[in-house]
């Protein structure tokens, strides 16, 4: 493992990394950037590549575990003291889950050889719960986000906004709407296969995940109250006098300035909030809980919520365009895959229960992901359009 880490970063510095290895380095720097208060926008690939290289160089020259180029090093590449190097990025190794068998690794439950007999469709969802378009909804009218001009301020129902790229919307701060007869709330809907980065009028940022809808105010007032169906990551602009409240189906999250993730899909029994920075209060019908960083509150239908420690690299990677799995079973993985790629998954016969981990860019194709699962899990997988069947 240490030898692989040494080789990976050296290869990145001299430009010989594979695409999968570059993804691993990017994911590490996303997490490392969070720890140091740095934001990395992976949607801009060329800029990210330059930033990744610059941060690696900075890490090398700032850390005394590295030497200047000298005897035994390649031209322009620092020689590495292996033992100190391993200690310096041991945490990164855990976050990245760098593994020898490619972008996914596999961990079978050898102890009990548990098996699962799963029948029927895994993506058995109520169709009306899914957002049907990539759009802004206000006062009964819909505006297709793909059709909006880029880098041009436009007015929708009294609110001023700008589309900065294909999946970035920014709302201009307003004390009041230009037309007071308009509703101060907008909704944005994000269908399968898409996500949206939204800048709110108060300066807060929201990363809205696939198959999600967010209802939010377009004017800056003392009440910052939003309504979410689905999943979103929130980076809240600090304002202690005006709490930031996210309501979902069965609970609400209250914050003043923090970073957290909310997952509340209508077709899932489990809802959760994961805290990355700051503090939040979570209110449900059954309890009031407080979260600290690196904790997740989780509630199953009809039960009281509970709190557990978590590795936040999963929600950070998801925010930045990756599937991130940490010893998850096939059913969990395929639920995420089905939601993003808008497919129906069927299990046929007795499926051996196995755990997978690793990262996978959401920009890559469904067929590539299925190929990895075939190779590592030993499954027989057949795809017919939007229908995927998995067999032993």
Protein Blocks (a to p, Z undefined) as FASTA:
>chain_A
ZZmmmmmmmmmmnopacfklmmmmmmmmmmmmmmnopacdfklmmlmmmmmmmmmmmmmm
mpmkbccddehiaehiacddfklmmmmmmmmmmmnopafebjbdcdddfknopacddedj
fklccfklpcfbdcddeehiacdfklpcehiacdeehiacddfbfkbccddddfbdfblm
bcfbdcddddehiacddddfkopacdddehiacdddfbdcfbdcdddehjddddddddfk
lccddddfkbccddfbdcddddddfkbcbdcdddfbhcdddddfkbccdddehiacddde
hiacddddddfklmmmmmnopacdehiafklmmmmmmmmnopadddehjddddddedddd
fkbcfklmmmmmmmmnopacddehjaccddZZ
